[in-house]
Amino acid sequence: MKREVGSDAMGGTKGVKIMIIDQCLRALDLFEIIPYTQHYNLEMIKKVQKFKWLLITLVFMSFTSPAEKAITVYLVGDSTMSQKQVKAYPEAGWGMPFAFFFKSEVRVDNRAQNGRSTKSFLNEKRWSSVMDSLKEGDYVLIQFGHNDEIQTKKNATTEAEFRSNLLRFVKDTRSKKANPVLITAVARRKFDQAGKLEDTHKVYSEIVRQVSRSADVPLVDLDKMSQALLTDMGPEQSKLLYNHLLPGEHPNYPNGMKDDTHFNEFGARKMAQLVLSEIRSLKLGLADYIVTKDK
């Protein structure tokens, strides 16, 4: 009896499963073609047939694919977190480098989108899509505020709406036995004439902190931490974190760019490292999967 193994394109755990099963079944097929003798009678052949299916079941059960074991970390938020298209480079969301700081057991699924508030993320059913995929033990990192707080935007939220939406995210996440983590909006680079950094997210970041306390949700106060970093670097050096380009410096921005909200690769990595350091400080289970240098 001839059996065909899948093509070379079939890789990973699935391909290994099929190869092992195929080899085992080839061996068992020998019992079916051996002439009936005192050692191999009809009863023996029937037992071999039953054993085949038992073997298949056991082999499949012995393999657990990485996708089945993996912890998924969902990132939900706005453009300061999101994955960027090539046409936007060197602009980068902090969720991009964040994904590379974890061991293979963790998969980062960046669902953040440019220009989204809690309201538009819900209305566009982006949140329901996360809920459809979310499973027990996963994490959801929630960072909004940039677009919620600007009342001239059509997707802005009132303070009450913002609080309600955050609480919904928390409740829904916990209903799936997953782990919500609230994150305050990362700071904008806005210094006054005296060189002091302005607190542009003051009201909405405080709402995030209040929801964290009232619902007992871990908080990464990225607003506070990034403000400290910008203050330490000062008005000039802090430009190195953001998408500031001279004319002709990058083909995506032939006329240059002065963006004090969105990061370049370096700035995105620095913000990601702030989040990672706080995950460790909070002693979240996720911290066990952060890659560290061998000592």
DABEL-V280689 format. One line per field, one symbol per residue. psi: psi as a letter, one per 30 degrees, with the letter a starting at -180 (. if undefined). A space follows every 50 residues. Layout:
BEGIN
psi = ???
END
This chain:
BEGIN
psi = kkkkkllffjaaeeeeeeeeeeeeeeeffefffkkkafejaeeeeeeeee eeeeeeeeeeffkjleeefkkkjkkkbaffflkkleffkgkklffefefg gllffkkkjjgkkkgkleeeeeeggeeeeeeffklkflkjkjjleefefj ffkfgllleeeeeeeeeeeeeeeffghljkkkklkkkljjkafggkkkif geefeeeeeeeeeeghkkkjieeeeeeeeeeeeleeffffflijklkffk ffifglkjjgeklaeeeeeeeeeeeeeeeeefhlefffgkklkk.
END
